[in-house]
Amino acid sequence: MSVVNHIRKIREEKKIPQKEMAQALDVSRQTMTAIEKGKYNPSLELSLKIAAYFDMPFDEIFYLEGKK
């Protein structure tokens, strides 16, 4: 199974520029691009920071493919 995320969809719905989010999370824009495209899975710490940044439950952002 692979981890899937809705980061890009949520970020765009909230009209947050990728660069702004990357700066707030102290990662590069390239890292955010890779995470949004599913080419890189963030660490647990970064995943929790993303959930806190969006003020959303973790499992509304990330899930295992085939589970939803």
C-alpha positions in Angstrom: 0.0 0.0 0.0 1.1 3.5 -0.6 0.4 6.8 1.2 -1.8 9.3 -0.6 -2.4 12.9 0.4 -4.7 15.7 -0.4 -2.3 18.5 0.4 -2.4 20.2 -3.0 -6.2 20.2 -3.1 -6.5 21.5 0.5 -3.8 24.2 -0.1 -5.5 25.4 -3.3 -9.0 25.4 -1.7 -7.5 27.6 1.1 -5.7 29.8 -1.6 -2.3 29.3 0.1 0.7 29.7 -2.3 3.0 26.7 -2.2 6.0 28.9 -1.4 4.2 30.4 1.6 3.3 27.0 3.0 6.8 25.7 2.4 8.2 28.7 4.3 5.8 28.2 7.2 6.8 24.5 7.5 10.5 25.3 7.1 11.0 23.1 4.0 11.8 24.0 0.4 9.2 24.6 -2.3 10.7 21.6 -4.1 10.0 19.4 -1.1 6.4 20.5 -1.1 6.1 19.8 -4.8 7.5 16.3 -4.3 5.1 15.7 -1.4 2.1 17.0 -3.3 2.9 14.8 -6.3 3.4 11.7 -4.2 7.0 11.4 -5.1 8.1 11.8 -1.5 6.4 10.9 1.8 7.0 13.4 4.5 8.3 12.3 7.9 5.8 11.8 10.7 6.9 15.1 12.2 6.4 17.0 9.0 3.1 15.2 8.4 1.8 16.3 11.8 3.1 19.9 11.2 1.1 19.9 7.9 -2.1 18.7 9.7 -1.6 21.4 12.3 -0.9 24.0 9.6 -4.2 23.2 8.0 -5.9 22.8 11.4 -7.3 19.4 10.2 -7.2 15.9 11.4 -4.2 13.9 10.1 -6.4 11.3 8.4 -8.3 13.9 6.4 -5.0 14.8 4.7 -3.2 11.4 4.5 -4.4 7.9 4.0 -3.3 4.5 2.7 -4.3 3.9 -0.9 -7.2 1.4 -1.1 -8.5 2.4 2.3 -10.9 5.2 1.2 
